[in-house]
């Protein structure tokens, strides 16, 4: 095709809002153009690259025995209400209504849809195992879209869903997907690590994230050069110290921290190293269909700032993170930091004392 009949729109200057090198180069090369925050138009050159990536993913998924389907972007709210994620998913779930005022969502993921399909189409367990995948548009109403197409609101995602009759069968498919993902990243020439990670809102007992090593990334990962161990730093396990724990030099006492709103302010007030502290957060959780319950969660240093750390506490999925201490009997709130040495009351929350405590699937 002649260039006179092709849209090749390049830029000499880098737009001011392009923070990372990938975003800058994609704009300057004429691959994408911004329509609105987190929304991008793919220009002809960008579409060619996108289709090549898509074909690599499709080839490896087909080679692994997965079956391609295509599910709707718009999903009825009934499925999300049935699964319990209509409220749980939070503000990232874009809720819409049709002309009859019937509620729908723009799908951020498709667990509900594929489950509804399988329960209506499969007649016997003998049809299992089955592994379905799609390459489809997703929408998540990100609070802060950035880094171009790396964290956008509308994006193209390959998602896969498998169905099994046993844990052994599930593990076989998981291993096959692990191998397929490794081949995909290797074919693209990317320096990556498959790291252990939190299962997130989807749940489960194990998860790996395939992380490309790059300075523009948002996650910190740790890995060993002498073994295959790799993990997201929020999920990594620390080696227990071999030395015996030193005996306490002081008696445990209550201290007033009315002006300490953060761990940083607390360690400054008492001249403590931050690695010697544990931040206690109160997690309001929902377990199944039961009424909300509370449980304390402890996290070392700044890791306490991530609400993800409370997601698997006591096997519960959190509905809310209590950033301020609230008496479950009166609903009254105070400020300060809760300690980990206070006894918990039968309701799951620690006793309230005004003024002294305050209180991130594998795809």
ZAKEDO-637032 format. One line per 3 residues: number of its first residue (from 0); their letters; for each residue z negated, x negated, y of N, C-alpha, C. Coordinates in steps of 0.2 Angstrom, whole numbers. Example, Ala and Ser with C-alpha at 12.3 -4.5 7.8 and 13.67 -1.06 7.14 Angstrom:
// residues 2
0	AS	-39:-66:-28:-39:-62:-22:-39:-66:-16; -35:-64:-11:-36:-68:-5:-39:-64:0 .
This chain:
// residues 363
0	XXX	0:-4:-6:0:0:0:0:-4:6; 4:-2:11:4:-6:17:-2:-5:21; -4:-10:25:-10:-9:29:-9:-4:35 .
3	XXX	-3:-3:37:-2:2:42:-3:9:39; -3:10:33:-5:16:30:-12:16:27; -16:12:28:-23:11:25:-28:11:31 .
6	XXX	-33:13:30:-39:13:35:-43:7:33; -42:2:37:-46:-4:37:-49:-6:43; -55:-3:44:-59:-3:50:-64:-8:50 .
9	XXX	-63:-14:53:-69:-19:53:-72:-20:60; -78:-23:60:-81:-24:66:-82:-32:67; -82:-34:73:-83:-41:75:-90:-42:76 .
12	XXX	-94:-37:79:-101:-38:80:-105:-34:75; -111:-37:74:-116:-33:70:-120:-28:73; -120:-22:71:-124:-16:75:-131:-18:75 .
15	XXX	-134:-16:80:-141:-18:81:-146:-15:76; -144:-10:73:-149:-6:69:-148:-9:61; -144:-14:60:-143:-16:54:-147:-22:52 .
18	XXX	-153:-21:48:-158:-26:48:-156:-31:42; -154:-29:37:-153:-34:31:-145:-36:30; -144:-42:27:-137:-44:27:-132:-40:23 .
21	XXX	-135:-36:18:-130:-32:14:-128:-26:19; -132:-23:23:-130:-18:28:-126:-21:33; -127:-26:35:-123:-29:41:-116:-31:38 .
24	XXX	-115:-34:32:-108:-35:29:-104:-29:27; -108:-24:25:-104:-18:23:-102:-14:29; -105:-15:35:-103:-12:41:-97:-16:44 .
27	XXX	-98:-22:44:-92:-26:47:-86:-27:43; -87:-26:36:-81:-26:32:-77:-19:31; -80:-14:35:-77:-8:34:-78:-4:28 .
30	XXX	-84:-5:25:-85:-1:18:-89:5:20; -93:5:25:-97:12:26:-97:13:34; -99:19:35:-100:21:42:-106:26:42 .
33	XXX	-111:25:47:-116:29:47:-115:36:51; -117:41:47:-116:48:50:-122:50:53; -128:49:50:-134:51:53:-139:47:49 .
36	XXX	-146:47:51:-151:43:48:-151:44:40; -149:39:37:-149:39:29:-143:43:26; -138:44:30:-132:47:28:-126:43:30 .
39	XXX	-122:41:25:-116:36:26:-110:39:23; -104:38:27:-97:39:24:-95:33:21; -92:33:15:-89:28:12:-82:28:13 .
42	XXX	-80:22:17:-73:21:18:-69:19:12; -62:19:13:-58:17:7:-60:10:3; -61:5:7:-63:-1:4:-70:0:0 .
45	XXX	-74:3:3:-81:4:0:-80:8:-6; -76:13:-6:-75:18:-12:-72:14:-18; -68:9:-16:-65:5:-22:-71:1:-25 .
48	XXX	-75:-2:-21:-81:-6:-24:-85:-1:-28; -87:4:-25:-91:9:-28:-89:11:-35; -82:13:-35:-79:15:-41:-79:9:-47 .
51	XXX	-79:3:-44:-79:-2:-49:-86:-3:-52; -91:-2:-48:-98:-2:-50:-99:4:-55; -97:9:-53:-98:15:-57:-95:15:-64 .
54	XXX	-89:11:-64:-85:10:-71:-89:6:-75; -92:0:-72:-96:-4:-76:-102:0:-79; -105:4:-75:-111:7:-78:-109:12:-83 .
57	XXX	-103:16:-82:-101:21:-87:-99:17:-94; -96:12:-93:-94:8:-99:-100:6:-104; -105:3:-100:-111:1:-104:-115:7:-107 .
60	XXX	-115:12:-103:-119:18:-106:-115:21:-112; -108:22:-111:-104:24:-117:-105:20:-123; -105:13:-122:-106:9:-127:-113:9:-131 .
63	XXX	-118:11:-127:-124:12:-130:-125:19:-133; -120:23:-133:-120:29:-137:-123:35:-132; -123:34:-126:-125:40:-121:-119:45:-120 .
66	XXX	-120:51:-119:-115:56:-118:-115:58:-110; -109:58:-107:-109:59:-100:-109:67:-99; -113:69:-94:-112:76:-92:-112:76:-84 .
69	XXX	-112:82:-81:-112:82:-74:-116:89:-72; -121:88:-69:-126:94:-67:-125:95:-60; -127:101:-58:-126:103:-50:-131:99:-46 .
72	XXX	-129:98:-40:-134:95:-35:-139:100:-33; -137:107:-32:-141:112:-29:-144:115:-36; -151:116:-35:-155:118:-41:-159:124:-39 .
75	XXX	-160:129:-44:-164:135:-42:-171:133:-42; -175:135:-37:-182:134:-37:-186:136:-43; -184:141:-47:-188:143:-53:-189:137:-58 .
78	XXX	-184:133:-58:-185:127:-63:-191:123:-61; -191:121:-54:-196:117:-51:-203:120:-51; -203:126:-50:-210:130:-51:-212:130:-58 .
81	XXX	-208:131:-63:-210:131:-70:-212:124:-72; -209:119:-69:-212:112:-71:-218:110:-67; -220:113:-62:-225:111:-58:-224:106:-52 .
84	XXX	-217:104:-52:-216:99:-47:-213:102:-40; -213:109:-40:-211:112:-33:-216:110:-28; -222:110:-29:-227:108:-24:-228:100:-25 .
87	XXX	-229:98:-31:-231:91:-32:-226:86:-29; -220:87:-29:-215:82:-27:-216:80:-20; -218:85:-16:-219:83:-9:-213:84:-4 .
90	XXX	-214:81:2:-209:82:7:-202:79:6; -202:75:1:-195:72:-1:-190:77:-4; -193:82:-6:-189:87:-10:-187:92:-4 .
93	XXX	-180:92:-3:-177:96:2:-176:103:-1; -180:108:2:-179:115:0:-175:119:5; -170:123:2:-166:127:6:-166:134:3 .
96	XXX	-162:139:6:-161:145:4:-154:148:5; -152:152:0:-145:155:1:-145:161:5; -140:164:6:-139:170:11:-143:176:8 .
99	XXX	-145:176:2:-150:181:0:-157:179:0; -158:173:4:-165:171:5:-168:168:-2; -164:167:-7:-167:164:-13:-168:157:-12 .
102	XXX	-174:154:-14:-175:147:-13:-171:142:-18; -169:137:-16:-166:131:-20:-168:125:-17; -166:119:-21:-168:113:-19:-161:108:-19 .
105	XXX	-161:103:-15:-156:98:-16:-159:93:-21; -156:92:-27:-159:88:-32:-160:81:-31; -167:79:-31:-168:72:-30:-168:69:-37 .
108	XXX	-168:73:-42:-168:70:-49:-166:77:-53; -165:76:-60:-162:82:-64:-166:83:-70; -173:81:-71:-176:83:-77:-177:90:-78 .
111	XXX	-178:94:-73:-178:101:-74:-172:104:-77; -166:102:-74:-160:105:-76:-158:103:-83; -158:97:-85:-156:95:-91:-161:98:-97 .
114	XXX	-167:99:-95:-172:102:-100:-170:109:-101; -168:113:-95:-166:120:-96:-160:120:-100; -155:115:-99:-149:115:-103:-150:114:-110 .
117	XXX	-154:109:-112:-156:108:-119:-159:113:-123; -164:117:-120:-168:122:-123:-163:128:-124; -158:129:-121:-153:134:-122:-148:133:-126 .
120	XXX	-146:126:-127:-140:124:-131:-141:122:-138; -147:119:-139:-149:116:-145:-152:121:-150; -150:121:-156:-153:126:-160:-157:123:-166 .
123	XXX	-157:117:-167:-161:114:-172:-163:106:-170; -168:104:-173:-170:97:-172:-166:92:-175; -162:95:-180:-157:91:-184:-151:88:-179 .
126	XXX	-151:91:-173:-146:89:-168:-148:83:-164; -154:81:-165:-157:76:-161:-157:69:-166; -157:64:-162:-158:62:-155:-151:63:-151 .
129	XXX	-152:65:-145:-147:65:-140:-148:62:-134; -144:58:-131:-145:55:-125:-139:56:-120; -141:60:-114:-136:62:-109:-137:58:-103 .
132	XXX	-131:56:-99:-132:53:-93:-127:56:-88; -128:55:-82:-123:57:-77:-123:52:-71; -118:52:-67:-117:48:-61:-116:54:-56 .
135	XXX	-121:55:-52:-121:61:-48:-125:60:-41; -123:64:-36:-126:63:-29:-133:66:-30; -138:62:-27:-145:64:-26:-146:64:-19 .
138	XXX	-152:68:-17:-154:69:-10:-162:68:-10; -165:64:-7:-172:63:-6:-173:62:2; -177:67:4:-178:67:12:-183:61:13 .
141	XXX	-181:55:13:-185:49:15:-188:49:22; -194:47:22:-198:48:29:-195:42:33; -192:37:30:-190:31:35:-184:28:31 .
144	XXX	-178:31:32:-172:28:29:-170:22:32; -168:16:28:-167:10:31:-163:6:26; -161:0:29:-157:-5:25:-151:-2:22 .
147	XXX	-147:2:26:-141:5:24:-141:9:18; -137:8:13:-137:12:7:-142:10:2; -146:5:4:-152:3:-1:-157:8:-1 .
150	XXX	-159:11:5:-164:17:6:-161:22:10; -157:26:7:-154:31:11:-156:38:8; -155:43:12:-157:50:10:-152:53:4 .
153	XXX	-146:52:5:-141:54:0:-138:48:-3; -138:48:-10:-135:42:-13:-132:44:-20; -129:40:-23:-126:41:-30:-130:37:-35 .
156	XXX	-132:41:-40:-137:38:-45:-135:39:-52; -135:35:-56:-135:36:-63:-141:37:-66; -142:43:-69:-149:45:-72:-147:47:-79 .
159	XXX	-152:46:-84:-151:47:-91:-157:50:-94; -156:55:-99:-161:59:-101:-160:59:-109; -165:57:-113:-164:57:-120:-169:62:-123 .
162	XXX	-168:65:-129:-172:70:-133:-173:67:-140; -179:68:-142:-181:65:-149:-185:69:-153; -186:67:-159:-191:71:-164:-197:66:-165 .
165	XXX	-196:60:-163:-202:55:-165:-202:50:-160; -208:46:-160:-209:41:-155:-205:35:-157; -203:34:-164:-199:29:-166:-192:29:-164 .
168	XXX	-190:36:-164:-183:37:-161:-182:36:-154; -187:38:-150:-188:37:-143:-187:29:-141; -191:25:-145:-191:18:-144:-185:15:-145 .
171	XXX	-181:17:-150:-174:15:-152:-170:16:-146; -170:22:-143:-166:23:-137:-168:19:-131; -174:19:-130:-177:15:-124:-174:8:-125 .
174	XXX	-175:5:-131:-172:-2:-132:-165:-3:-131; -161:2:-133:-154:3:-131:-152:3:-124; -156:7:-120:-155:7:-113:-157:1:-110 .
177	XXX	-162:-2:-112:-164:-9:-109:-159:-14:-110; -156:-14:-116:-150:-19:-117:-144:-17:-112; -143:-10:-112:-137:-8:-108:-138:-10:-101 .
180	XXX	-144:-9:-98:-146:-11:-91:-145:-18:-90; -147:-22:-95:-147:-29:-94:-139:-32:-94; -135:-28:-98:-128:-30:-98:-125:-28:-91 .
183	XXX	-127:-22:-88:-124:-20:-82:-125:-25:-76; -132:-27:-76:-134:-32:-71:-130:-39:-72; -130:-41:-78:-127:-47:-79:-119:-47:-78 .
186	XXX	-116:-42:-79:-109:-41:-78:-107:-41:-70; -112:-39:-66:-112:-39:-59:-114:-46:-56; -116:-50:-60:-118:-57:-58:-124:-57:-54 .
189	XXX	-129:-52:-55:-135:-52:-51:-141:-56:-54; -145:-59:-50:-151:-62:-53:-156:-57:-53; -158:-55:-59:-163:-49:-59:-168:-51:-64 .
192	XXX	-174:-47:-64:-179:-47:-69:-181:-40:-71; -182:-38:-77:-184:-32:-80:-192:-32:-80; -195:-29:-75:-202:-30:-74:-206:-23:-76 .
195	XXX	-212:-24:-78:-216:-19:-80:-218:-15:-74; -218:-9:-74:-220:-5:-68:-223:2:-69; -226:5:-64:-229:11:-64:-223:17:-66 .
198	XXX	-225:22:-70:-221:27:-72:-219:32:-67; -223:32:-61:-222:36:-56:-223:44:-57; -219:48:-54:-220:55:-54:-218:58:-61 .
201	XXX	-213:54:-64:-210:57:-70:-215:56:-76; -220:51:-76:-225:50:-81:-222:46:-87; -226:46:-92:-225:42:-98:-230:36:-98 .
204	XXX	-229:33:-104:-234:27:-105:-231:20:-104; -224:20:-103:-221:13:-101:-215:14:-97; -214:9:-93:-208:9:-88:-206:2:-87 .
207	XXX	-200:1:-86:-197:-5:-83:-193:-4:-77; -194:-8:-72:-189:-8:-66:-185:-14:-67; -178:-13:-66:-174:-19:-66:-173:-21:-58 .
210	XXX	-176:-26:-57:-177:-28:-50:-172:-34:-48; -168:-34:-43:-164:-39:-41:-168:-44:-36; -168:-50:-38:-172:-55:-33:-168:-56:-27 .
213	XXX	-171:-54:-21:-168:-54:-15:-173:-54:-9; -172:-58:-4:-176:-58:2:-177:-51:5; -172:-47:4:-172:-41:8:-176:-35:4 .
216	XXX	-178:-37:-2:-182:-32:-6:-188:-30:-3; -191:-24:-5:-197:-21:-3:-203:-22:-7; -201:-23:-14:-206:-24:-19:-208:-32:-20 .
219	XXX	-214:-33:-22:-215:-40:-24:-216:-40:-32; -213:-45:-35:-213:-45:-42:-215:-52:-44; -219:-53:-50:-221:-59:-52:-218:-60:-59 .
222	XXX	-216:-66:-61:-213:-67:-67:-215:-75:-69; -214:-76:-76:-216:-82:-79:-209:-86:-80; -209:-92:-79:-204:-97:-81:-204:-99:-88 .
225	XXX	-210:-98:-91:-211:-101:-98:-211:-95:-103; -211:-89:-101:-211:-83:-105:-207:-77:-102; -206:-72:-106:-202:-66:-103:-207:-61:-99 .
228	XXX	-213:-63:-97:-217:-58:-94:-215:-58:-87; -214:-52:-84:-212:-50:-77:-215:-43:-76; -218:-42:-70:-221:-36:-68:-221:-35:-60 .
231	XXX	-220:-29:-58:-222:-27:-51:-229:-29:-50; -230:-32:-44:-236:-35:-42:-242:-29:-42; -239:-23:-41:-244:-17:-41:-246:-15:-48 .
234	XXX	-243:-18:-53:-244:-16:-60:-246:-22:-64; -246:-28:-61:-247:-34:-65:-254:-35:-67; -255:-38:-73:-262:-39:-75:-264:-46:-74 .
237	XXX	-270:-47:-72:-273:-53:-70:-277:-56:-76; -277:-63:-76:-280:-66:-82:-288:-66:-80; -291:-64:-85:-299:-64:-84:-302:-71:-84 .
240	XXX	-306:-72:-79:-309:-79:-78:-313:-80:-85; -313:-87:-87:-316:-89:-93:-324:-91:-91; -325:-93:-85:-332:-95:-83:-336:-89:-83 .
243	XXX	-343:-90:-85:-347:-84:-84:-348:-82:-77; -350:-76:-76:-351:-73:-69:-357:-76:-66; -357:-78:-60:-363:-80:-57:-368:-75:-56 .
246	XXX	-374:-77:-56:-379:-72:-55:-380:-70:-48; -382:-63:-47:-382:-61:-40:-388:-64:-36; -386:-66:-30:-391:-69:-26:-395:-65:-22 .
249	XXX	-393:-58:-21:-396:-54:-17:-396:-47:-20; -401:-43:-18:-402:-36:-21:-397:-32:-18; -394:-27:-22:-389:-22:-19:-393:-17:-14 .
252	XXX	-390:-17:-8:-392:-13:-3:-387:-9:1; -388:-3:4:-384:1:8:-383:-2:15; -377:-3:17:-376:-5:24:-372:0:28 .
255	XXX	-373:0:35:-369:4:39:-363:1:41; -358:5:41:-351:3:43:-348:8:47; -351:10:53:-348:16:56:-341:14:60 .
258	XXX	-340:8:61:-334:6:65:-329:2:61; -330:2:54:-325:-1:50:-321:4:47; -315:4:49:-310:9:46:-306:7:41 .
261	XXX	-305:0:40:-301:-3:36:-305:-9:32; -302:-11:27:-305:-17:23:-305:-23:28; -300:-24:31:-299:-30:36:-305:-30:41 .
264	XXX	-307:-24:44:-312:-24:48:-319:-25:45; -319:-22:39:-325:-23:35:-327:-31:34; -322:-34:31:-323:-41:29:-324:-45:36 .
267	XXX	-321:-43:41:-323:-47:48:-330:-46:50; -332:-40:49:-339:-38:51:-344:-42:47; -343:-43:40:-348:-46:36:-346:-53:34 .
270	XXX	-341:-56:37:-338:-63:36:-338:-64:28; -334:-59:25:-332:-60:18:-325:-62:17; -323:-65:11:-316:-66:9:-314:-60:7 .
273	XXX	-308:-58:9:-305:-51:7:-304:-50:-1; -303:-56:-4:-302:-56:-12:-309:-54:-15; -314:-54:-12:-321:-52:-15:-322:-45:-14 .
276	XXX	-318:-41:-11:-319:-34:-10:-315:-30:-14; -318:-24:-15:-315:-18:-19:-315:-12:-14; -309:-9:-13:-309:-3:-9:-309:3:-14 .
279	XXX	-313:8:-12:-314:14:-16:-310:20:-12; -306:23:-16:-303:29:-13:-304:35:-17; -305:41:-14:-306:47:-18:-299:50:-19 .
282	XXX	-298:52:-25:-291:55:-26:-292:62:-29; -289:67:-25:-289:74:-27:-284:75:-32; -285:76:-38:-280:77:-43:-280:83:-46 .
285	XXX	-274:85:-49:-273:91:-53:-271:89:-60; -275:92:-64:-274:90:-71:-272:97:-75; -265:97:-77:-262:103:-80:-262:108:-75 .
288	XXX	-264:114:-77:-265:120:-73:-272:122:-71; -276:117:-72:-283:118:-70:-284:117:-63; -290:119:-60:-291:119:-53:-292:111:-51 .
291	XXX	-290:110:-45:-291:103:-43:-297:99:-44; -297:93:-46:-303:89:-48:-303:83:-44; -308:79:-43:-308:73:-39:-311:67:-44 .
294	XXX	-308:61:-42:-310:55:-46:-310:49:-41; -314:45:-42:-314:39:-38:-309:34:-41; -306:30:-37:-301:25:-39:-303:18:-35 .
297	XXX	-303:13:-39:-305:6:-35:-298:2:-35; -297:-2:-30:-292:-6:-30:-294:-13:-26; -291:-18:-28:-293:-24:-24:-289:-25:-18 .
300	XXX	-292:-28:-13:-288:-30:-7:-283:-24:-4; -278:-27:-2:-273:-22:1:-269:-18:-4; -270:-19:-10:-267:-15:-15:-270:-7:-15 .
303	XXX	-276:-7:-12:-279:0:-11:-275:4:-7; -271:1:-3:-267:6:2:-262:10:-1; -260:8:-7:-254:12:-11:-257:18:-14 .
306	XXX	-255:24:-13:-258:29:-17:-255:29:-24; -250:25:-26:-248:25:-33:-254:23:-37; -259:19:-34:-264:16:-39:-268:21:-42 .
309	XXX	-268:27:-39:-272:33:-41:-268:37:-46; -262:36:-47:-258:41:-50:-260:42:-58; -262:37:-61:-264:37:-68:-271:37:-69 .
312	XXX	-275:38:-64:-282:38:-65:-284:44:-69; -288:43:-74:-291:48:-79:-285:52:-81; -279:50:-81:-273:54:-84:-271:59:-80 .
315	XXX	-273:59:-73:-271:64:-69:-265:62:-64; -262:67:-62:-257:66:-56:-260:68:-50; -260:64:-45:-264:66:-39:-260:71:-34 .
318	XXX	-264:75:-31:-261:80:-26:-262:77:-19; -267:73:-18:-269:71:-12:-274:65:-12; -273:61:-7:-277:55:-7:-282:56:-1 .
321	XXX	-289:56:-3:-294:57:2:-295:51:7; -291:51:12:-292:45:17:-299:46:21; -301:52:21:-308:53:25:-313:56:20 .
324	XXX	-319:54:20:-324:57:15:-325:65:17; -325:69:12:-326:76:13:-331:78:8; -336:82:10:-341:85:6:-338:91:2 .
327	XXX	-338:91:-4:-334:96:-8:-338:103:-7; -344:103:-5:-348:109:-4:-347:112:3; -347:108:8:-346:110:15:-339:109:18 .
330	XXX	-335:105:15:-329:103:18:-329:99:24; -335:96:25:-336:92:31:-333:85:30; -331:82:35:-328:75:34:-332:70:39 .
333	XXX	-332:64:36:-335:58:40:-330:52:41; -333:47:43:-329:41:43:-333:35:40; -329:29:39:-332:24:36:-329:22:29 .
336	XXX	-332:18:25:-329:16:19:-334:18:13; -332:21:8:-336:22:2:-337:16:-2; -343:15:-4:-345:9:-9:-344:11:-16 .
339	XXX	-344:6:-20:-343:8:-28:-349:8:-31; -355:7:-28:-361:7:-31:-365:14:-31; -362:19:-27:-365:25:-27:-364:30:-33 .
342	XXX	-369:34:-35:-368:38:-40:-364:44:-38; -359:46:-43:-355:52:-42:-358:58:-43; -357:64:-40:-360:70:-41:-356:74:-46 .
345	XXX	-359:79:-49:-355:82:-55:-348:85:-53; -347:86:-47:-340:89:-45:-335:84:-45; -337:77:-46:-332:72:-46:-331:68:-39 .
348	XXX	-334:70:-34:-334:67:-28:-341:63:-27; -341:58:-23:-348:54:-22:-352:58:-16; -358:58:-17:-362:62:-11:-360:60:-4 .
351	XXX	-360:64:0:-358:63:7:-363:61:11; -362:56:15:-367:54:20:-363:52:27; -365:56:32:-361:56:38:-362:49:41 .
354	XXX	-356:46:44:-357:40:48:-356:33:44; -358:33:38:-358:27:34:-352:26:29; -349:31:27:-343:30:23:-337:34:25 .
357	XXX	-332:31:24:-325:34:25:-321:32:19; -321:36:22:-316:34:18:-311:32:23; -235:20:-27:-227:19:-27:-226:22:-34 .
360	XXX	-199:23:-65:-196:26:-71:-190:22:-73; -192:23:-76:-186:19:-78:-180:24:-76; -176:21:-72:-170:24:-70:-163:20:-72 .
